[in-house]
């Protein structure tokens, strides 16, 4: 299946249904290309915010490779070797591939939200697809491809845990797991700079810029949902983190990026507690 947008004269497609179809796509290159096409063609898509959708198969669609291992069993390689640098690039590409799936899942799964919610997550899906495409192309230039190294499934596990609750999803995926990327990216850039890989540094700069926006989207909709339901977003967050066993953010923190992504001073202070 290659889920392209419709050609002229074909039946108009609905955005959330299309996102679910893309989520079930197994080919990572087809999924990334179609997610970018979906964003580019967003004005041609209808949007049904009320439909309750059902997947036709298991989620998410995955390629046979990479082999998925528990996080602690994924081998750690030194950046001193070209193989180690490629393995680290592969790990980042795997995160970005998973991020496409996370955005598509947020887009289709939760009915009854404002149109802007679905448009925001379409934007995220398209940008995550660009990130994966850039990383995969650079990985190929180093003699490897996506799937050549083992990976883990930590991001999707939290997606499954929060499948029934959009407040928990916004709190613990974009605002927790994806926000960790804001902290991790500058040290990664320094590692690649030390290895003489200017292109990796450049790609990571693009990713950091966009991820600030993605975390900001998570912050916005978490607070919107809390306000809708009469909940205190600051007091609720540690309850959700404990209930769903979310990982505690670890320093060093990129406080400037987190502030730009919309975390309040009170929330930033929580990181140091």
LINTACOR-V164150 format. One line per field, one symbol per residue. ss: DSSP state (a for helix, b for strand, c for the rest). burial: + if it has 16 or more other C-alpha atoms within 10 Angstrom, else -. Layout:
ss=???
burial=???
This chain:
ss=cccccccccccccbaaaaaaaaaccccaaaaaaaaaaaaacaaacbcccccccccccccccccccccbccaaaccccccccaaaaaaaaaaaaaaaaaaaaaaaaaaaacccccaaaaaaaaaaaaaaaaaaaaaaaaaaacccccccccbccaaaaaaaaccccaaaaaaaaaaaaaaaaaaaaaaaaaaaaacccaaaaaaaaaaaaaaaaaaaaaaaaaaaaaaaccccaaaaaaaaaaacccccccccccaaaaaaccccaaaaaaacc
burial=--+++---------++++++++++++-++++++++++++--+--+-+++---------++++---+-+----------+-----+++++++++++++++++++++++++++-----++++++++++++++++++++-++----++++-++++--++-++--+---++++++++++++++++++++--++-++-------++-++--++-++++++++++++++-+-------+---+--++----+------+++-++--+++---+------
